[in-house]
Amino acid sequence: MFFANLSKRGHDDDQLHFDEGWSVTYGNSTLNNINIAEYKIPEEVKIGDTLVYKKHLNIDVLPLSTLRFRTFHSAVSVYLDDQPIYRYGHDLYKQGRLVGSGFHFINLPENVDRRTITIEQIIAETSAALTSTSVKVLHNNIVSDFFSRHALAAGSGIFLCLFAVLSVFVGFIALAYSRTFYRLILIGFISFLMGLWTMCYMKVIQMFSMDFAFNTLLEYISLYLVPIPMCLLLINMRWGRLARWKMNGLWTFLAVAVLFFVVSTVSHALNFAHYSCFLPFFHLFVIVLFLYMLFARILNDRMFGMQERILVYGIVIFFAFGIIDLVRFHMQWYLGVVDSNIDLTLLPLGALVFVILLMVSYFIYLYDVVMDKTEKEMLKQIAFRDSLTGLYNRAKCERIFEVLDRRDSKYAIVSIDLNGLKKVNDTHGHSVGDKLLIRYAEVFKKAFNGVGTTIRMGGDEFLAIVRSEHLHELQSALKDLKILEKSNSYGLPVPLEASYGFAIHELGDPAKANDVYKLADGKMYDMKVSSMKNRRN
């Protein structure tokens, strides 16, 4: 509402559209009585070519004082009759550096009637726009008029940047407690880059700085960096749930995005080729990434929870707006389509929707956290903990098996049998045997902390359940378990060691959790038999 009111109040309603009646000279040809806003720059225009626009001023412009127009990657000179009144970008152009794009504001003297204004435009990049730009004459309130006409873009960009700072700050703090907040950090970076790009693209930053080259540099850097956190976000969302070739595809896109940014940045810094020259390659990369996501069904998973579904919708909407903006950009930039509506990008709106859906998904996440805590309190009340070791007990295991059987998901079950318990009980008594169990439970829980759910099934039998997102950590946890067994055997009558076996339930496998447990138990028994044979030998 604030930006809407500001937009209405700041408009300069007395501005004069100054598009008709121009003569345009390029090379040896001159066109007269041209509408400059509809003029298409010849396609053969190359770096170093000059376009000259001239118009005889009428007395109608006498009450107005500021000339405003926009150029793309061009050095500009403005003359009133033969007297120079404005100059921009010539030193940068001669040095081969990025000139930049933006709105020019030229203060006119009080008496300009019946004089001729000339605008000379030297093309500095091969990627300069194929269409010219509208020219307006305004009163002195040029800043308020400019800001009011870009109030929505300014509001969107500022909101995205502020949300990004907040989410990244909270995410880094919360990351110490849970790795799930890594996703919030990634989306914070995406939000910041899109907010910065919005303010640069819509030239809102010109309210604070008229350095076209710096503004344009920020615009390209923020745009070219977006695919990196986006690919990392996709990898984080789909970790452990995609076929290996699909995940390798995402890693490849991430590597290409990083390589593209490095190559374009080095090339720009060395003045070999500026950022603008790499824009077609960036567009091609985005299109290929979108098609890969579409045909490889990267975001299609019927096992998504509500939180992840909402986040998927946000990503799909963001990419859809991005593709629409690509079409808009090419219609305006390369096809020369002249329409005031085409100049407006919808990508900030897509980014806003993306961030809003993100916020909704995290509200659901917080709700799930609260419900999970409530469930844990209930579990404590109905004694789902083993009284001796503090691990979950068989009753909890059966509940988890029921949940696993209701969902078609990928998981692993590890069956563990503690060696030597019967011998300790018979020789040293059950109190020493309990000490052995407690010591092993501590080792077991530490090795699988953050990886899987640890359970004591009864007697010397233990079990771990590892969900799909942590399957890649299973072998590491088993190695840690063996190391911890050796380092925690002090003060015990027998070495702390166990036999284990594990089995994995794949997506689409009709086997029940209990069947997977039996398979893991059989592998554990084979390991125990093999260990006993090795000892005899």
C-alpha positions as CSV (number, residue, x, y, z in Angstrom):
1,M,0.0,0.0,0.0
2,F,2.9,2.4,0.8
3,F,4.5,1.9,-2.5
4,A,1.2,2.2,-4.3
5,N,0.5,5.5,-2.7
6,L,4.0,6.7,-3.4
7,S,3.6,5.7,-7.0
8,K,0.5,7.8,-7.4
9,R,1.8,10.9,-5.6
10,G,5.2,11.1,-7.3
11,H,4.1,11.1,-11.0
12,D,4.9,14.1,-13.0
13,D,1.6,14.4,-14.9
14,D,2.9,17.5,-16.9
15,Q,5.7,15.6,-18.6
16,L,5.9,15.9,-22.4
17,H,6.4,12.8,-24.6
18,F,9.1,14.0,-27.0
19,D,9.2,11.0,-29.4
20,E,7.8,12.5,-32.6
21,G,9.6,14.5,-35.3
22,W,13.2,13.3,-35.0
23,S,15.7,12.8,-37.8
24,V,18.1,9.9,-37.4
25,T,21.4,9.7,-39.2
26,Y,23.4,6.4,-39.4
27,G,26.4,6.3,-41.8
28,N,25.5,8.2,-45.0
29,S,21.7,7.8,-44.6
30,T,19.3,10.1,-42.8
31,L,15.6,9.4,-42.0
32,N,13.3,12.3,-41.2
33,N,10.2,12.7,-39.1
34,I,10.9,9.5,-37.1
35,N,9.1,8.4,-33.9
36,I,12.2,7.7,-31.8
37,A,10.4,5.3,-29.5
38,E,9.5,3.1,-32.4
39,Y,12.7,3.4,-34.4
40,K,14.6,0.1,-34.9
41,I,18.3,0.4,-34.9
42,P,19.8,-1.2,-38.1
43,E,21.0,-4.8,-37.4
44,E,24.3,-4.1,-39.1
45,V,25.2,-1.6,-36.4
46,K,28.5,-2.6,-34.7
47,I,30.8,-1.4,-32.0
48,G,32.1,2.1,-32.7
49,D,29.2,3.1,-35.0
50,T,27.5,6.4,-34.2
51,L,23.8,7.2,-34.4
52,V,22.7,10.8,-34.4
53,Y,19.2,11.9,-33.4
54,K,18.1,15.5,-34.0
55,K,14.9,17.5,-33.3
56,H,13.9,21.1,-33.5
57,L,12.5,22.2,-30.2
58,N,9.1,23.9,-30.1
59,I,8.0,26.7,-27.7
60,D,5.8,24.1,-26.0
61,V,8.8,22.8,-24.0
62,L,9.6,26.1,-22.6
63,P,8.1,25.5,-19.1
64,L,9.9,22.2,-18.8
65,S,13.5,21.8,-17.7
66,T,14.8,18.2,-17.8
67,L,15.3,15.8,-20.7
68,R,15.1,12.1,-19.9
69,F,15.9,9.1,-22.1
70,R,17.5,5.6,-21.8
71,T,20.4,4.0,-23.6
72,F,22.0,0.6,-23.6
73,H,25.8,0.1,-23.6
74,S,26.4,3.4,-25.4
75,A,28.6,6.5,-25.0
76,V,26.3,9.6,-25.3
77,S,26.7,13.3,-26.1
78,V,24.0,15.8,-26.1
79,Y,24.1,19.2,-27.9
80,L,21.8,22.2,-27.9
81,D,22.4,23.7,-31.4
82,D,26.2,23.1,-31.5
83,Q,26.9,23.7,-27.8
84,P,27.6,20.5,-25.8
85,I,25.4,20.2,-22.6
86,Y,25.9,16.6,-21.6
87,R,28.5,13.8,-22.1
88,Y,28.7,10.3,-20.7
89,G,30.8,7.1,-21.2
90,H,33.4,8.3,-23.7
91,D,36.4,7.6,-21.5
92,L,35.1,4.2,-20.5
93,Y,34.5,3.4,-24.2
94,K,38.0,4.5,-25.3
95,Q,39.5,2.3,-22.5
96,G,37.5,-0.7,-23.7
97,R,35.6,-1.0,-20.4
98,L,31.9,-1.6,-19.7
99,V,30.0,1.6,-20.4
100,G,26.7,0.4,-18.9
101,S,23.0,1.1,-19.4
102,G,20.7,3.6,-17.7
103,F,18.5,6.7,-17.8
104,H,20.1,10.0,-18.7
105,F,18.8,13.2,-17.1
106,I,19.9,16.4,-18.9
107,N,19.0,19.8,-17.4
108,L,17.9,22.2,-20.2
109,P,18.4,26.0,-20.0
110,E,15.4,28.2,-19.6
111,N,15.1,29.3,-23.2
112,V,15.3,26.4,-25.5
113,D,12.5,27.2,-28.0
114,R,13.4,27.2,-31.7
115,R,16.7,25.5,-31.0
116,T,17.9,22.1,-32.2
117,I,18.8,19.3,-29.8
118,T,21.2,16.6,-31.0
119,I,21.9,13.2,-29.3
120,E,24.9,11.3,-30.4
121,Q,25.0,7.6,-29.4
122,I,28.2,5.6,-29.9
123,I,27.6,1.8,-29.7
124,A,30.0,0.3,-27.2
125,E,28.8,-3.4,-27.2
126,T,27.5,-5.8,-29.8
127,S,24.7,-6.5,-27.4
128,A,23.2,-3.0,-27.5
129,A,19.5,-3.0,-28.0
130,L,18.0,-3.0,-31.5
131,T,15.3,-0.5,-30.5
132,S,15.7,3.1,-29.5
133,T,14.0,4.6,-26.4
134,S,11.3,7.1,-25.5
135,V,12.4,10.7,-24.8
136,K,10.5,12.8,-22.2
137,V,10.8,16.3,-20.9
138,L,9.9,16.8,-17.2
139,H,9.8,19.4,-14.4
140,N,12.5,19.4,-11.8
141,N,10.8,16.6,-9.8
142,I,12.6,14.0,-11.9
143,V,13.8,11.9,-8.9
144,S,10.3,11.6,-7.3
145,D,8.8,10.8,-10.8
146,F,11.4,8.2,-11.5
147,F,11.0,6.6,-8.1
148,S,7.2,6.6,-8.3
149,R,7.3,4.9,-11.6
150,H,9.6,2.2,-10.2
151,A,8.0,2.0,-6.8
152,L,6.8,-1.6,-7.2
153,A,10.2,-2.7,-8.4
154,A,11.9,-0.9,-5.6
155,G,9.6,-2.4,-3.1
156,S,10.0,-5.9,-4.5
157,G,13.8,-5.6,-4.6
158,I,14.1,-4.1,-1.1
159,F,11.7,-6.7,0.4
160,L,13.7,-9.6,-1.3
161,C,17.0,-8.2,0.0
162,L,15.7,-7.6,3.5
163,F,14.2,-11.1,3.7
164,A,17.5,-12.5,2.4
165,V,19.5,-10.9,5.1
166,L,17.1,-12.1,7.8
167,S,16.9,-15.7,6.4
168,V,20.7,-16.0,5.9
169,F,21.3,-14.6,9.4
170,V,18.8,-16.9,11.1
171,G,19.8,-19.8,8.9
172,F,23.5,-19.6,9.8
173,I,22.6,-19.4,13.5
174,A,20.1,-22.3,13.3
175,L,22.6,-24.4,11.2
176,A,24.5,-25.1,14.4
177,Y,21.4,-27.0,15.7
178,S,20.1,-28.6,12.5
179,R,21.4,-29.1,9.0
180,T,17.9,-28.7,7.6
181,F,18.3,-24.9,7.8
182,Y,20.9,-25.1,5.1
183,R,18.0,-24.9,2.7
184,L,16.9,-21.6,4.2
185,I,20.4,-20.1,3.7
186,L,20.3,-21.1,0.0
187,I,16.9,-19.5,-0.6
188,G,18.1,-16.4,1.3
189,F,21.0,-16.1,-1.2
190,I,18.6,-16.5,-4.2
191,S,16.3,-13.9,-2.7
192,F,19.2,-11.4,-2.2
193,L,20.5,-11.9,-5.8
194,M,17.0,-11.5,-7.3
195,G,16.3,-8.4,-5.2
196,L,19.6,-6.9,-6.2
197,W,19.0,-7.8,-9.9
198,T,15.5,-6.2,-9.7
199,M,16.8,-2.9,-8.4
200,C,19.6,-2.9,-11.0
201,Y,17.5,-3.9,-14.0
202,M,14.8,-1.4,-13.3
203,K,17.5,1.2,-12.6
204,V,16.2,1.9,-9.1
205,I,19.8,2.1,-7.9
206,Q,20.1,5.2,-10.0
207,M,18.2,7.0,-7.2
208,F,21.5,6.6,-5.2
209,S,24.2,6.3,-7.9
210,M,24.4,7.5,-11.5
211,D,27.4,5.3,-12.2
212,F,25.9,3.3,-15.1
213,A,28.9,1.0,-15.4
214,F,28.7,0.0,-11.7
215,N,24.9,-0.5,-11.8
216,T,25.2,-2.7,-14.9
217,L,28.0,-4.7,-13.4
218,L,25.9,-5.5,-10.3
219,E,23.0,-6.4,-12.6
220,Y,25.0,-9.0,-14.5
221,I,26.9,-10.4,-11.4
222,S,23.6,-10.9,-9.5
223,L,21.9,-12.5,-12.5
224,Y,24.8,-14.8,-13.3
225,L,25.2,-16.0,-9.7
226,V,21.5,-17.1,-9.3
227,P,21.9,-20.6,-10.9
228,I,24.6,-21.6,-8.3
229,P,22.4,-21.5,-5.2
230,M,19.4,-22.7,-7.2
231,C,21.3,-25.8,-8.3
232,L,22.5,-26.3,-4.7
233,L,18.9,-26.0,-3.5
234,L,17.7,-28.6,-6.0
235,I,20.5,-31.0,-4.9
236,N,19.6,-30.5,-1.3
237,M,15.9,-31.1,-1.9
238,R,16.5,-34.3,-3.9
239,W,19.4,-35.8,-2.1
240,G,19.0,-39.6,-1.7
241,R,15.8,-39.6,-3.7
242,L,17.0,-39.5,-7.3
243,A,18.6,-42.0,-9.6
244,R,22.3,-41.6,-9.7
245,W,22.3,-40.2,-13.3
246,K,19.8,-37.6,-12.4
247,M,21.7,-36.4,-9.4
248,N,24.9,-36.4,-11.5
249,G,23.1,-34.2,-14.0
250,L,22.3,-31.7,-11.3
251,W,26.0,-31.7,-10.1
252,T,27.0,-31.1,-13.8
253,F,24.7,-28.1,-14.1
254,L,26.2,-26.7,-10.8
255,A,29.7,-27.2,-12.2
256,V,28.7,-25.5,-15.5
257,A,27.1,-22.6,-13.5
258,V,30.3,-22.0,-11.5
259,L,32.5,-22.4,-14.5
260,F,30.3,-19.9,-16.5
261,F,30.5,-17.3,-13.7
262,V,34.3,-17.7,-13.4
263,V,35.0,-17.5,-17.1
264,S,32.7,-14.5,-17.7
265,T,34.1,-12.7,-14.7
266,V,37.8,-13.3,-15.7
267,S,37.0,-12.3,-19.3
268,H,35.2,-9.1,-18.1
269,A,38.0,-8.2,-15.7
270,L,40.6,-8.6,-18.5
271,N,38.4,-6.6,-21.0
272,F,38.5,-9.6,-23.3
273,A,34.7,-9.8,-23.5
274,H,32.3,-8.0,-21.2
275,Y,29.5,-9.6,-19.1
276,S,26.9,-8.5,-21.7
277,C,28.5,-10.7,-24.4
278,F,27.8,-13.8,-22.3
279,L,24.1,-13.2,-21.9
280,P,22.9,-15.5,-24.8
281,F,24.9,-18.3,-23.2
282,F,23.3,-17.6,-19.8
283,H,19.8,-17.8,-21.4
284,L,20.7,-21.0,-23.1
285,F,21.9,-22.5,-19.8
286,V,18.7,-21.5,-18.0
287,I,16.5,-23.0,-20.8
288,V,18.5,-26.3,-20.8
289,L,18.3,-26.5,-17.0
290,F,14.6,-26.0,-17.1
291,L,14.1,-28.6,-19.8
292,Y,16.3,-31.1,-17.9
293,M,14.2,-30.6,-14.8
294,L,11.0,-31.0,-16.8
295,F,12.0,-34.2,-18.7
296,A,14.0,-35.8,-16.0
297,R,11.1,-35.1,-13.6
298,I,13.5,-33.7,-11.0
299,L,10.7,-32.2,-8.9
300,N,8.2,-35.0,-9.3
301,D,7.9,-37.1,-6.2
302,R,4.7,-38.4,-4.7
303,M,6.4,-38.9,-1.4
304,F,7.0,-35.1,-0.9
305,G,5.6,-33.7,2.4
306,M,3.5,-30.6,2.4
307,Q,6.4,-28.4,3.2
308,E,8.5,-29.7,0.3
309,R,5.5,-29.6,-2.1
310,I,4.9,-25.9,-1.5
311,L,8.6,-25.3,-2.0
312,V,8.5,-27.2,-5.3
313,Y,5.5,-25.1,-6.4
314,G,7.6,-22.0,-5.6
315,I,10.5,-23.2,-7.7
316,V,8.3,-24.2,-10.6
317,I,6.6,-20.7,-10.6
318,F,10.0,-19.0,-10.3
319,F,11.3,-20.9,-13.4
320,A,8.1,-20.3,-15.3
321,F,8.4,-16.5,-14.7
322,G,12.0,-16.8,-15.7
323,I,11.1,-18.4,-19.1
324,I,8.4,-15.8,-19.7
325,D,10.9,-13.1,-19.0
326,L,13.4,-14.7,-21.5
327,V,10.7,-14.5,-24.2
328,R,9.9,-10.9,-23.2
329,F,13.6,-9.9,-23.3
330,H,14.3,-11.5,-26.7
331,M,11.1,-9.9,-28.2
332,Q,12.3,-6.5,-27.1
333,W,16.1,-6.8,-27.3
334,Y,16.7,-8.9,-30.5
335,L,13.4,-8.8,-32.4
336,G,12.9,-5.1,-31.9
337,V,9.2,-5.3,-30.7
338,V,8.2,-1.9,-29.4
339,D,5.6,-2.0,-26.6
340,S,5.7,-0.2,-23.2
341,N,4.4,-3.3,-21.5
342,I,7.2,-5.5,-22.8
343,D,9.7,-3.3,-21.0
344,L,8.3,-4.5,-17.7
345,T,9.9,-7.7,-16.3
346,L,7.7,-10.1,-14.3
347,L,10.6,-12.0,-12.8
348,P,10.5,-9.9,-9.5
349,L,6.9,-11.0,-9.1
350,G,8.0,-14.6,-9.6
351,A,10.7,-14.2,-7.0
352,L,8.2,-12.7,-4.6
353,V,5.8,-15.6,-5.0
354,F,8.7,-17.9,-4.5
355,V,9.7,-16.3,-1.3
356,I,6.1,-16.1,0.0
357,L,5.7,-19.8,-0.7
358,L,9.0,-20.4,1.1
359,M,7.7,-18.6,4.2
360,V,4.5,-20.7,4.1
361,S,6.5,-23.9,3.8
362,Y,8.6,-22.9,6.9
363,F,5.4,-22.1,8.9
364,I,4.4,-25.6,8.1
365,Y,7.8,-26.8,9.1
366,L,7.5,-25.0,12.4
367,Y,4.1,-26.6,12.9
368,D,5.6,-30.0,12.2
369,V,8.3,-29.3,14.7
370,V,5.8,-28.4,17.4
371,M,3.7,-31.5,16.6
372,D,6.8,-33.7,16.6
373,K,7.7,-32.4,20.1
374,T,4.1,-33.1,21.3
375,E,4.4,-36.6,19.8
376,K,7.7,-37.2,21.6
377,E,6.1,-36.2,24.9
378,M,3.4,-38.7,24.3
379,L,5.9,-41.3,23.5
380,K,7.7,-40.7,26.7
381,Q,4.4,-41.1,28.6
382,I,3.7,-44.5,27.1
383,A,7.2,-45.7,27.8
384,F,8.7,-46.1,24.3
385,R,12.2,-45.9,25.8
386,D,14.3,-48.8,27.0
387,S,14.6,-48.3,30.8
388,L,18.2,-49.6,31.0
389,T,19.9,-47.9,28.0
390,G,17.6,-45.0,27.2
391,L,17.3,-46.1,23.6
392,Y,14.0,-46.6,21.9
393,N,12.5,-50.1,22.6
394,R,10.8,-52.8,20.6
395,A,7.3,-51.1,21.0
396,K,8.8,-47.9,19.3
397,C,10.3,-50.1,16.6
398,E,7.0,-51.7,15.8
399,R,5.4,-48.2,15.5
400,I,8.1,-47.1,13.1
401,F,7.7,-50.3,11.1
402,E,4.0,-49.5,10.8
403,V,4.8,-46.0,9.4
404,L,7.4,-47.3,7.0
405,D,4.9,-49.9,5.7
406,R,2.3,-47.1,5.0
407,R,4.8,-45.2,2.9
408,D,6.7,-46.3,-0.1
409,S,10.1,-44.9,0.8
410,K,13.8,-45.8,0.7
411,Y,15.4,-46.7,4.0
412,A,17.9,-49.1,5.6
413,I,17.6,-51.4,8.6
414,V,20.8,-52.3,10.5
415,S,20.6,-55.4,12.8
416,I,23.3,-55.6,15.5
417,D,24.0,-58.4,18.0
418,L,26.4,-57.6,20.9
419,N,29.0,-60.3,21.4
420,G,29.9,-61.9,24.8
421,L,26.8,-60.8,26.8
422,K,25.8,-64.4,27.9
423,K,29.4,-65.1,28.9
424,V,29.6,-62.0,31.0
425,N,26.2,-62.7,32.7
426,D,27.2,-66.3,33.5
427,T,30.7,-65.4,34.7
428,H,30.4,-62.0,36.3
429,G,26.7,-61.5,37.0
430,H,23.9,-59.5,35.4
431,S,25.0,-56.2,36.9
432,V,28.2,-56.4,34.9
433,G,26.2,-57.5,31.9
434,D,24.0,-54.4,32.3
435,K,27.1,-52.3,32.4
436,L,28.2,-53.9,29.1
437,L,24.8,-53.1,27.6
438,I,24.8,-49.5,28.8
439,R,28.4,-48.9,27.5
440,Y,27.5,-50.4,24.1
441,A,24.3,-48.4,23.9
442,E,26.3,-45.2,24.4
443,V,28.7,-46.1,21.7
444,F,25.9,-47.2,19.3
445,K,23.9,-43.9,19.9
446,K,27.0,-41.8,19.3
447,A,28.0,-43.5,16.1
448,F,24.5,-43.1,14.6
449,N,23.8,-39.6,16.0
450,G,22.1,-37.6,13.2
451,V,22.1,-40.6,10.9
452,G,19.5,-43.1,12.1
453,T,17.1,-44.0,14.9
454,T,18.7,-46.3,17.5
455,I,16.7,-49.1,19.2
456,R,17.3,-51.9,21.7
457,M,15.1,-54.8,20.7
458,G,15.9,-56.7,23.9
459,G,18.7,-58.7,25.4
460,D,21.8,-58.3,23.3
461,E,19.9,-57.2,20.1
462,F,20.1,-53.7,18.7
463,L,18.6,-52.1,15.6
464,A,19.1,-48.9,13.6
465,I,16.7,-47.4,11.0
466,V,18.3,-45.0,8.5
467,R,16.0,-42.9,6.3
468,S,16.8,-42.1,2.6
469,E,18.4,-38.6,3.2
470,H,21.1,-40.2,5.4
471,L,21.8,-43.5,3.5
472,H,25.0,-42.0,2.1
473,E,26.2,-41.7,5.8
474,L,25.5,-45.4,6.7
475,Q,28.9,-46.8,5.9
476,S,30.6,-43.9,7.8
477,A,28.4,-44.6,10.8
478,L,29.3,-48.3,10.8
479,K,33.0,-47.4,10.6
480,D,32.6,-45.0,13.5
481,L,30.9,-47.7,15.5
482,K,33.8,-50.1,15.1
483,I,36.3,-47.4,16.1
484,L,34.2,-46.4,19.2
485,E,33.9,-50.1,20.2
486,K,37.7,-50.4,20.4
487,S,38.2,-47.1,22.2
488,N,35.5,-47.8,24.8
489,S,36.4,-51.4,26.0
490,Y,38.3,-50.2,29.1
491,G,37.0,-51.5,32.4
492,L,35.0,-54.4,30.8
493,P,35.6,-58.1,31.2
494,V,35.3,-58.7,27.5
495,P,36.1,-56.5,24.5
496,L,33.2,-54.3,23.3
497,E,32.3,-55.6,19.9
498,A,29.3,-56.7,17.9
499,S,28.2,-58.3,14.6
500,Y,26.0,-56.5,12.2
501,G,24.1,-56.7,8.9
502,F,22.0,-54.3,7.0
503,A,19.4,-54.4,4.3
504,I,18.0,-51.5,2.1
505,H,14.3,-51.1,1.1
506,E,14.1,-49.5,-2.4
507,L,11.2,-47.4,-3.8
508,G,8.5,-49.7,-5.2
509,D,9.7,-52.7,-3.2
510,P,6.6,-54.5,-1.8
511,A,8.5,-56.0,1.1
512,K,7.4,-55.0,4.6
513,A,9.7,-53.5,7.2
514,N,9.8,-56.7,9.1
515,D,10.9,-58.6,6.0
516,V,13.8,-56.1,5.6
517,Y,14.7,-56.6,9.3
518,K,14.8,-60.3,8.8
519,L,17.1,-59.9,5.8
520,A,19.4,-57.6,7.8
521,D,19.3,-60.1,10.7
522,G,20.3,-62.9,8.4
523,K,23.3,-60.9,7.2
524,M,24.2,-60.1,10.8
525,Y,24.1,-63.8,11.6
526,D,26.4,-64.6,8.7
527,M,28.9,-62.1,10.0
528,K,28.8,-63.6,13.5
529,V,29.4,-67.1,12.1
530,S,32.3,-65.9,10.0
531,S,33.8,-64.1,13.0
532,M,33.6,-67.2,15.1
533,K,35.3,-69.3,12.4
534,N,38.1,-66.8,12.2
535,R,38.6,-66.9,15.9
536,R,38.9,-70.7,15.9
537,N,41.4,-70.6,13.1
